[in-house]
Amino acid sequence: MTEDVARNALVSFVNSKCCYGNKAAGELVIQDLRQLTLYRYRLETFNESRLSEWTFEPLTSNLVDGPQNGTSPRPWDIKVQTPPLFQDDTRKFRIPHSSLVKACHKCHGHGRYKCSGCQGAGWMRCVSCSGTRQRRKQQRRCQMCSGTGRKRCSTCSGRGNKTCMTCQGEKKLLHFKQLIITWKNNVFEFVSEHQLDFPGELLSKVNGENVFKDENVLVYPIIDFPKPEISLASQRAIAEHNAAFTASSRILQQNKRSLQARSGGKIQQSRQDKYSSPLKALSRQTIELIPITEVHYQYAGKTYLYFIYGLENKVYTLDYPERYCCGCTII
C-alpha cells in the first residue's frame, strides 16, 4: 500500500457518496500507513435435500400419466442436472406415473359456484337509495339504479355465479406428486482476532488472497496453522456441520462428488413425504489473507483515520472532515 493508492482509494470512495466533499480527500496529508493482515476461515457445505408432496392443477388435457403407465420412481432415483456448486437453488418436478384425476373439491365438479356477493341473485340492493328507489331528501327517482332499487352485482357481473378459480372452470383436477429439490450452501465464517476499531462484518463482503483450499466430500480439520484460532475455528465448524447433516444418518457411500446417507426412521406416507436422506453433500474450506491498511492523515490541523480493506481496496471511515449531512453511515 502506497500513499498514492491510499489517497486514490479515498477519493473514489468519497466520489461515490452524495454528501461528502472531495476537497479533503485531495488535500489531506498522510502521516502513517499501518498495514495489517487478517485471516478469514470459511467452511461451505453444499447439500441437496429432496421431498415429495401432493399437489394439483386444473385438468386441461386427456393425457394422464398415472399408475397404469408404471410404478413411480423413488425421489432419489430421479436424475436431475445439478446446479453450479455452492449456489442455492430450488427446482420442482412432476414425478412420473403419479397422476390421477378427481372432481374439483371447491365447486364439487360444477366448474362454477354461487357468488358470495349477491348470494346467486345477480343483483344487489342499491347503496344510494337503500332499495327505496327514491332519494329520501329529493323525493325523486334514484338515478343510480334508475328507480329499480337494485343494481347489477359487480362481483359476478350479474350472472349470480363465478368461475371456480381452483379448477379454472374445468370441473376436474389433476392430482400428482411433485418433487421439490433444494440445494443449499451452508456457510461457517470466522475472522482472526484484531484490536481495530473496525466492524468485522464488512470483511465478509470483500475478497482476500487465497492461501489454502480443500474441497471434497468430507474435509478434515486444519491443524498446526500459524494462527491457532484458525485451527480451532476449523475444528468447530466441521463438528457443527457434521452434527447438522449427519446426526441422524449413516454413511452408505462416499466418492468425490456425493455423500449418501439413510435415515434410521420410517418414512411416513402422507400429503407430504420428506426425504432427509440419502443426503448428498460436498464441502469446501478455505483460508484467505485479507489486507487491511490503517491510514492516519491530517487535514486543516486535525488528525483523522480511515481503513482500506480487501483486495478491492474498499474504504471505511467514521470521521471524514467534509460531511454535509448527519443521516449517512460511511461504509
N, C-alpha and C positions, 0 to 999 in steps of 0.2 A: 504494500500500500504506500503510494507516494502522496505528496501534498496535492499535486495536480489531480490525481484520481479522486482523492478525498473531497476536494473542492468541487469537481465536476459532478460527483455523486450528489452533493448537497444542492447544487444548482438545479440538477434535473428533478430532484425531489421537490424543491420549492416551486419550480415552474409547473408542477403537476397539481399544486394546491391553489385554489382560487383566492384564499385570504392571507397569503404570505407574500411579502415583498422579496424581490431578488437582489436588492441593493446590498444587504448584509452578506449574502452568500458570495457576492463578487468582491467585497472589500474586506472581509474578515482576515485576520492574521492567525494562521495555525501555529500553535505553540508546541503541541506534543501529539504524537501518534503512538498509541499503545496497542500493539497487535496481540490479540489473544486467540486461543483455539479451544473450541468445544467439540465434544464427540456426541453424535446422535446415534443411538442404537434403535433399530426398528425391526420388529418381527411381524411378518404378514402371513396369515394362514388363510388361504383361498379354498373355500369349501363349497360343495354342492349338496343341496338338500332337495328332496322331492316329496310331494304329497299329491294325492288324487282326491277329487271331490265331485259330487254330482252337481250338475248344472243343467240348464235348459235354454232353448231358444225357440222362436216360432217355427213351425214346420212349414217350410217353403218348397220342399222337394219330395218326390216319391221315393228317392233313393235313401234307404235307411241301412246303415252299416251296423247290424245287430248281431246277436249271438249265432244267428243262422249262418253267418259267414266264417265262424271260427271262434276260438277262445281268445279273450282279450289278453294281451301280453301284460306281464307284471311291470310296474312303473320303472324298475331298474333294468328291464330288458329292452326298453325303448331307446334306440340310439338317436342322439341329437348332436349337433355340432356345438362344441364348447366355445364360449365367447373368449375374447382376449383375456389372458391370465391376469389375475389380481385386479379385475374390474367388476364392480357389482352389476348384476343383470338379472332379470326375471322374464321367463317365457312361459307361454301356455300352449298346450297341445291337446287335441282330442284323442283319447285312447281308442284305437281301432276295435271294432266289434262290440262296443259297449252301448250302442244307441237303442232306444226304444221310444215308442210313440204313446202319448197319453192325452186325454181331453184336458183342455186348459182348466186349471183349478180356480182361476179367478172368475171367469164368466161361465163356468160349467159347460163349456163346449158350444156356447152360442155365438161367440165372436163379438158380442156387444153386451152391455149391461146398462141398467136403468140409471139415468142421470141423477146424481145426488142433489143437484141444484134445484131442479123443478120436480123431483120425485116421479119422473116419467111423463109429466103432463105436457111438457114442451113450452109451457107458458108460466110466467111468474107475475105476481101482483105488482102493479106499477108503484114504484117508490115515490114518485112525485105526488100522486093523489091518493096513495094508500088503498087503491082499488075502488074509490068512490066515484071515479070517472069525472069528477069536477074538482076545480081548485076551490078550496074552502073559503078563502078570502075574496076571490074574484067571482065566485058563483058562475063560472062558465066552464065549458068542456075542457078537460085536460088536454093540452097539446102534446104532451109527451107520449101518451098512449092512444091519442085520437079518440078519447072518450070511451075506450073499451074497458078501462080499469086494469088491464094486464098488458104485459109486453113479452115478446119472444124471449125465451131463455137464451142468454148469451153463452152459457156453458156448453150446451148441446146444439145451439143454433136452431132450436125449436123442434128437434127430432124426438126428444124425450129419452134418447139413449145415446151412448157414446161407444166408439170403437174400443175394444179391450186393448189396453196398452201392453198387457202381458203377452198375448199371442198375436198382437197386431191384426186382429180380426180373422186369423187363420183357423180358429176354433181348436186347434191341436198344437201340442208342444212336443218338440224333440228333446228327450232327456238323454244325457250322455255323461260319461266320466271324463273329467278334464284333468290333465296332468299339469301341475304347476312346478316348474323347476326354478330354484333360486340359487344364484351364485353370489356369494358374499365374501368380500375381502375384510377380514378381521385384523385390525392393526393395534399393536402394542408399541408405544414410543417412549423413549427415555433419553433425556439430555443430561450430560455430565454436569456436576455441580459447578456453580460460579457465584461470585460475590458482586456481580454487576447490578446496577440499577436499571435492569433491562427485562421487559416481560418475556418470559420463556416461551409463551405460546406463539410468538412471532416466528420462532425458529422452525416451526413445522411448515411454514409457508415458503421456505427457501430451499435451495439445493446446496449440497456440500460436496466435497471431494470424496468419492467412494474409496475406502481403504480396505473394506472386507465385504464379501458377498458369499452367501451359502444358500443354495436353492435345491431342495429335494423334497421327497415325500415326508420324511421326518428329518428334522435338523437337531443337532445336539448342542448343549450349552457351550458357550465360549469360556475358555479357561485361560488364566495367565495373561490376560490383556494388560497392557501397561497401566490402564486406569481400572482399578479393582471394581469400582461401581458399575462399569460396563459389563464385566463378567457376572456380577450379581444380578444385574438387570436381565441379562440373557437367561440365567437360570430361572428367575422368577417368571419371566414372560413365557418360556417354554412350558413350565409347570402349569401356568394358568390356562394356556391354550390346550394342552393335553387333557386337563381336567374338564374343560368346557366341551371338547369334541369327542373324547373317547371314554368318558367316565362310565357310561352305560353300554359300552360296546367292546367287542373283542376283535382284534385284527385278524382278518382272514387271509389277506394277500397284500403284498407290498411290491411296488415297482416304481419306476422313475416318474410316473405321471399320476398314479392314483393310489389311494388308501381306501380299502374296503373294510367295513365293519358291520356287524349284525347285532341288533338289539336282542337282549335276552327275553324281553317281554313279548306277549302275544299281540298281534296286530288286530285291532278292532275294526270290523266291517260296519260302516255307518255312512251317513251322508258325507263324511269327510274321513278319508283314510290317510293317516300320517305315516310317512316312512322316514324315520330319522336315520335309517341305516339300510343298506350299506352306505357309509359316508365316504365320499371322495374328497380328498384334500391334498393341497400342495403348499408347502411352507417356504418362506424366504426370509432370511435375516441379513441385515446389512449394518455396517458401521460407516458413518460419514464424518468427515472432518469439516466443521463449519467455521470459517474465519470470521472473527469479529474485531473491528478496529474502534478503539475509543479515541475520539478526536476532541482535543481541547483547543479552543480558539478564543481570540479576543476581538471584541467589536465595540467601538465607542467607549473604550475604557473599562469595559466589563468582560468577565470571563464566562464562557459558555461551553456546552458539551453536547456532542451528538455521537451516535453509533452508526457504523457501516457494517452490515452483516450479510452473510451468504455470498455465493458466487455471483449473484445478480447485483451485488453492491446496493442493497436496499438500505434506506436510512430511517433511523428512529431518533427523535429528539423531543424534549419536553419544554425547553425554554428558548426557542428561536426568538431572536430580538424583534423581528418585524412581523408581529402577529396582529392582524387588524380586527379580528372578531374573536369572541370568547367562547363560542359554542363548538369549536372544532377540536378533535383529538388528532395529534400528529402521529401517524404510524407509517 
